[in-house]
Amino acid sequence: MALLDEIKAKAAALKKTIVLCEGEDRRVVEAAARITKEGIAKIVLIGNEEECKKVAPDVDLAGITLIDPLTSDKTAEYANILYEARKAKGMTEEQAAQQAKDRTMFGALMLKAGDVDGYVSGACHSTANTLRPGLQVVKTAPGIKTVSSCFIMIAPEAHKYNPDGVAVFADCAINIEPDAQQLADIAISSAKTAKTLAGIEPRVAMLSFSTKGSGNDDKFFKSVPKMQEATRLAKEMAPDLALDGEFQFDAAVAPEVGQLKAPGSAVAGHANVFVFPNINAGNIGYKIAQRFGGYMAIGPVCQGFAKPLNDLSRGCSVEDIVATVAVTALQAE
């Protein structure tokens, strides 16, 4: 896959240091070894040698920095960072000292302290457990209100409805039922990700079961008006961005359907960035593309944090972890 190779090569040139928080997971240990061997990034693996050898006895750990929060001489320093960040919320020094030993929190504190350039976790932890430390200590980038996620979807082969060979799906992992303003934020962030990471010129479709008012659920859920309002807000925020909606998926990707249902739209039939109305649609959609369509799903790629922090799917493969680390390194550029 040319795009993934390009992402890895760009990451290797940057020589960033990425922390992987789950040394107890064989996939993570294998990925750490591959990343190190291929020179994609420098890896700090949270765990200890005995544990890593137990879960992955055949993996060479050479070149990987192993850190155990229970024995690290940095834990007290990180606990103080956590306390300063959370004392206004009622956290005590004793609570901070205890929480700093948690592996995902320890990784986030390494990132906050500037001891690593990026953070990747989630192979064996939920999205909530992975991202909560980021929200608590790394926090959002200046001017950003909505932390969101997207998947970079790489096609297994050329397809008439995806000539770029790559697409961006959002938000599939973080925001459960985003409102119109959050959806507009997600659209703008995803367009930026499409351009800077996926290397494509974004054409953003705001998705629905309705195309340009063809459907209506005002009586019950009001999801169609929500997508219409999100489209309006996103266009106000980024008037030069190719963005339109609301679209059904076929109207967004198939030129013949787009021309029929949304004549005159520059996006209809040609979209490559897809903003779903909620996490149900987004999560189901990317997994259908992944399992039925053979797409590789890189991500979820998190958008909006002050520093690069990414969550893995618990169903991730070793290759997924390698790809996510490469993307995280590029975000740290």
N, C-alpha and C positions, 0 to 999 in steps of 0.2 A: 504494500500500500504506500504509494508515493508520498502522500501527505504526512503519514506517520513517520516515515523515514526522514522527511524534511524537518519535522518538529524535533525529532531526536538529534539530528545533526546541529540544528540551531541551539538546542539545549546544551549539547556537548561543548560548543564553542564558548558558552557563557561560564562554565565551570562553577555553577551554583551549588550550595550545600542544602540538601533537603532532609528533613527528619521524617522517618517512618516510625509510627508509634506502636506497632504491634509485632514485636519480636516473638510473640507466642504463636504466630500463625505461619505455617510452612510457606504459603504463597508469598507472604511478605518477605520472608528470609530469602527465598529463591529470587524474587524480584530485586532485592537489595544487591545480591551477588551479580545478577545480570547487568544491572545499572552500573555497578562499579566496574565490571569487566569491560563493558562497552564504552565507559567514560562519559555517560550521559549526564551524570551529576555525582557529587560527593555525597555519600549517605551516612547519616547518623541513624542508627537503629536502636530504638528503646527496648532493652531486654538485657539478658546476660548470656555469656557464651554457653553455659551449661544448658540453659533453656533452649537456645537456638539449635544447639547440636542435638538436643532431644527430639525436636520437631522436624529438623532437617539435617540428619546426620551426614548426608552425602554432599552438602553444600559448602563451598569454600568461602570462608568469612574474611579472607584477606582483603585489606583495604577498607573494610567497613568499620566505622567507629561505633562501638557498643557502649551504651550508657544505661545504667540501672538507677532509677530515681531513689531507690531505697538505700543506695550506697554512694551516690554522687555527691561530690563536694559543692555542687552548684544548687542543691535542693533548697538549702536555707536562703540563698540569694533569691531564688525564684519564688519561694514562699513569701518573701517580703514584697516582691513585685505584685503578687496576687493580692496580698493584704491591702496594699495601697490602691489597687484597682477596685477592690470590692468592699472596703471598710465603710463607705457611705451607704452600702446596702445591708450593713449589719454584720459583716464577716469579722470574726475575731482572729487574732494572730494564731491561736491554736487551731482553728478551723483551716486557716490558710496553710499552715504547716502540714496538716493532714492531706488536704486536697492537692497540694503541690506534688505529692507522691503518686497521684493517679497518672497513668501514662499519657492519656490524651491531654490532660491539663499540663503535664510537664512539657510535652511537645509544643503546646501553644505558648507556654512561658518562654521556652527557648526562642521561639519566633519573635515574641514581644521584646525579648532582651537583645535581639539582633545576633544571636549566636548561630542561627541558621537563616537561610533565605526563604524557605518555604516549608509547609507542613502538609503531610498526607496521612490520613487514617481512615478507618471505616470498614476494613475487610472483615473484622469480627466485632464491630461496635455499631450501634444504630446511628443514623444520621443525627439524631438529637444529641447523643452522647459525644459524637465527633465534633459537631459545630458549636455546642454550648460553650466550651472553653474559648473558642474564637470570638464569640459574641461578648463574652465576659471580659476578656483581657486584650485581645487584638483589636476588636471593635471595627466600626465601618470607616471607609475612606472619607475624607473631607467632602461634604456636599452630597453624600450618598445616604439615602434614607432606607432603601430596601436591599437587604442581602438576598440574593437569589442564586439559582443554579441553572446550568444548561448542560446538555450533552452534545458533543461533537460527534456526529454520526457519519462514519466512513463507509461508503458503498463497496460491496465486494467486487463489483464490475460496473461498467458504464451502463446507464439506463436513460431512456428517452425523457423520463420525468425528473431526472437529476443529473443533468449534463456536467455539473461541477464535480460530481463524485463525492460530495460532502454536503452535509446539512447541519443546522443547529436547531435543537429542540429545547424549549424552555416553558415553564419551570417544572421540572419533573421530580424534584426531590425536597424542596424546602417549604415553599409557600403553599399551604393547603387550599385556601380559598381566597386568592388575592383579590383586592378590590380594583377598581378601574385605574386609580393612580399607581398602585403597585404593578399592575400589568403594563402600564406605560413605561415605568422604570425598568421592568424586566425586558421589554422590547428594546429599549435604548441600550441597555447593558449587553444584551445578546447580540445586537448588531455590531457592537464594538468587539466582542469576542470573535464573531464570525470573521471580521476583517483582520484582527491582529493575530489570532491563533489559527483559525481555519484557512486564512489566506484567500477568502472569497469576498466579492463585493456584495454586501447584504441586500436582500430583497425580502422584507419582513411581512409575513402574513399573520394577522390576528384571527385565530381559528374559532369556529363555532359549529353548531349543527345547522346554522343559517348562513346564507350568502346575501349580503346587502338587503337585509330585511325580509328574506323569503320565509323565515320561521319566526315564531314569537312564543315566548314563555313568560310573558309579563305577569300572568295570573299566579304563577307558582314561584319560579326561581329568579326571574329577571336576568338570566345569564346573557341573553342576546343584547339587551340594552347595556349591560356592563361592558361587553366587548366593543360595542359601538362607541361608548364613552372613552374607553381605553384607547381606541384608535384615534379619536379626536385629540385626546391629551398628548399622545405620543407624537402626533403630527405637529402640535404646537411646540413641543419640546425640541423636536428635530425636524424642522420643515424641509430640509434638504435630503432627508433619508427616504429611500424607496420603501414605503410602508403603507399598507392598506388593509381593509377588512370591513366588516367581519366576513370571513370566508369559510365555506366547507372545505375539507382537505382537497377534494378533487378539483374544486374551483381554484385552489391555490397552486396546484402543481401541473394540472393538465391544460395546455393552451386551448384546446378545443372547448373544454368546459368553462374555463375562465373567460373566454371571449363571449360565450353564450350567456353566462350568469352575471358577469361584471364587465361589460364592454367599456373600453376606454381606460381600464385600470392598467397601470404599468407593472403591477405586481401579480395580478391574477394570472395563473397559469405558469408563472416563472419564479415562484417563491423558493428561497433556500434557507430562510430562518422562520421557524414556526413557534408562535406563542400560543400555548394552550390555555383554555379558560380556567382550569384548576389542576391540582396535582393528580386527581383521578385520571383525567384525560391524558395528561402529560406522561405519567408513569406507565400507564397502559400502552400509550402510543409508542414510546421508545422501545419498550420490551417486545412489542409486536414486530417492529422493524428489525430488532436485534435477532430474535429467535426465528421468525418466519422469513424475514427478508435477508438475513445474513449480514446485516450491517454490524460493524464494530462500533460500540458505544464508548467513547472516551469521556469519562466523568463519573459523577456530576462535577463539572467545572464550576466552582463557586465564584460569584461576582459580587463586588461591593465591599469586601474586607479591605482594611488598611494595608495588609500584607497577604501574600499568596497562601491560601489555606483551602485544601480540597478534601472532599469526602469520597470514599470508594463505595461502590455497591457491595453488599455482603456476598453477592454471587460473582464477584469479580474473579478474573483469571490472572495469572502471573503477568501476561502481556498487558492486561488492563492496568495493572499497577505500574508497570514500566512506562506506559503511555501517559498516565496521570502525573507521574513524577516529571516527565519531560515537559508537559504542559505547565506544570507548576513552576518549573525553572524558567520557562519563557515569560510567565506572568511576573517573575521577579526581576526581569530585565530593566 
